[in-house]
């Protein structure tokens, strides 16, 4: 079972998740709202790292991953090994 989960997480990290957004404006809106959601609803902190990306951190010195939305695809770039909790929060 854990191999199945690992494969799914790996595929999502490698290929991204198609959000089926229709415009650059929708991508920017989705990025900003997701960043705000992290700050309002989790113990993690999110900071904009670009127009269509943000970083999720435990604190200012511990980045966990970066979320990028480009061409309607959500990509997650891990900065730490234990990203499963943040990964599942992004999916929710």
ABEGO torsion letter per residue (X at the ends): XAAAAAAAAAAAAAAEBBAGBABAAAAAAAAAAAAAAAAAABABBBBBAEAABBBBBABAABBABBBBBBGGBBBBBBABABAAAAAAAAAX
